Structure formats: structure tokens, C-alpha cells
Amino acid sequence: MVHLTLQSVEQCITAAYNKFLTGQGGNITCATTDNGNVVIQTVIRGDQFDCGFAGYDMNRNDKAGLRNWCTTHPGGGWVFGFRDTDPAHPDNVNVILRTPALFFNFHVYLY
């Protein structure tokens, strides 16, 4: 796994959200400041826009920073929700957003 900085994860989530706004799935590449190009996979399943970056993860010590970032993003009257680790998901978190059209769900694995 390639370890991403918190800033890179935030940039990837923002890129995926911009793709979400188009209503179309498909891979995108995010040019991150700290980690170079990161490929993000997006797919629409029913009313859910699932996305993430296979082969990449984030330091679990950055969870609080990501949670805090969610409270002010993506903007435009919307804020992301944050699903923390739990017994069923001990190694990943989700950044989520429910809109009338689609449910945005970005998977972030932790190391």
C-alpha cells in the first residue's frame, strides 16, 4: 500500500466529489500535492456513488483531522459525514454525503 498524507486524501475526496456532481462513475486521476497522481475508482450502484483509491491508505492518526475537515467540506450548503472505525470496520473510515439524487461514499483504508 502507498501511504497518503491527510492533504492528499482530502484532495482525492474533493476530486471524487466533483466527479459525483456529474452523476457519472468511472476512474479519475487526482494530482495531489504530496503524493503525485492517485487513481480514484468511482462506481454508481443504485442510488450509491461508491469511491475510493485501491492500493492507497492513510495513517490512522489522521482520522481526527479528516473528521474535522469534513465539517467544512464540500461547501455550498453541504457538509460531509464521517463514519469512524468500529468492530465491523476496524481498518477503514468512510466520508459520506446523502443528497436527494445519490449517496456519496468514499472509502479510506488506514494503516
C-alpha positions in Angstrom: 0.0 0.0 0.0 1.1 3.6 -0.7 0.6 5.8 2.3 -1.1 9.1 1.6 -0.9 12.3 3.6 -4.1 13.8 5.0 -3.8 16.6 2.5 -3.7 14.1 -0.4 -6.7 12.2 1.0 -8.7 15.5 1.2 -7.7 16.3 -2.4 -8.8 12.9 -3.6 -12.1 13.2 -1.8 -12.7 16.6 -3.4 -11.8 15.2 -6.8 -14.3 12.3 -6.3 -17.0 14.7 -5.1 -16.5 16.8 -8.3 -17.0 13.6 -10.3 -20.0 12.8 -8.1 -21.6 16.1 -9.2 -21.5 14.9 -12.8 -23.7 11.9 -12.0 -21.3 9.6 -13.8 -19.0 6.9 -12.5 -15.6 6.0 -13.8 -11.9 6.3 -12.8 -10.3 9.7 -12.3 -6.8 10.8 -11.6 -6.1 13.3 -8.9 -2.9 15.2 -9.0 -2.1 15.5 -5.2 0.3 18.0 -3.8 2.2 15.5 -1.6 1.8 12.1 -3.3 1.6 12.8 -7.0 -1.1 11.2 -9.2 -3.6 9.0 -7.4 -6.2 7.0 -9.4 -9.6 7.0 -7.8 -12.2 4.4 -8.7 -15.9 5.5 -8.7 -18.9 3.4 -9.5 -22.7 4.0 -9.2 -24.6 1.2 -7.7 -28.3 2.0 -7.5 -28.5 5.3 -5.5 -25.0 5.0 -4.2 -21.8 6.6 -5.6 -19.0 4.4 -4.2 -15.5 5.6 -4.5 -12.0 5.1 -3.1 -8.4 4.5 -4.1 -7.3 0.9 -4.2 -3.7 0.4 -3.1 -3.6 3.6 -1.0 -4.2 4.2 2.7 -4.0 6.9 5.3 -2.4 7.0 8.8 -5.0 6.2 11.4 -3.5 9.1 13.4 -5.0 11.4 10.8 -8.6 10.3 11.4 -9.4 13.3 13.7 -8.0 15.7 11.1 -10.1 14.1 8.3 -13.2 14.2 10.5 -12.6 17.9 11.2 -12.1 18.6 7.5 -15.5 17.0 6.8 -17.3 19.7 8.9 -16.4 22.4 6.4 -16.5 20.5 3.1 -17.6 20.2 0.4 -19.3 23.6 0.9 -22.3 25.1 -1.0 -24.5 24.4 2.0 -23.4 20.7 2.3 -21.0 19.1 4.8 -19.6 15.5 4.6 -20.5 13.0 7.3 -17.8 10.7 8.8 -18.1 7.0 9.7 -15.3 6.1 12.1 -13.8 2.7 12.6 -15.9 0.2 14.6 -15.6 -3.6 15.3 -17.1 -4.4 11.9 -14.7 -1.9 10.1 -11.5 -1.7 12.2 -9.3 -0.6 9.3 -11.3 1.9 7.4 -13.4 5.0 7.6 -16.0 6.5 5.2 -16.6 10.1 4.2 -20.3 10.2 3.2 -22.9 12.6 2.0 -26.6 11.9 1.3 -28.2 14.1 -1.4 -31.7 13.7 -3.0 -30.1 12.0 -6.0 -27.2 9.9 -4.8 -25.4 8.8 -1.7 -21.7 9.7 -1.8 -19.5 7.1 0.0 -15.7 7.4 -0.1 -13.8 4.5 1.4 -10.4 5.3 3.2 -8.3 2.5 4.4 -6.0 3.0 7.4 -2.6 1.8 8.4 
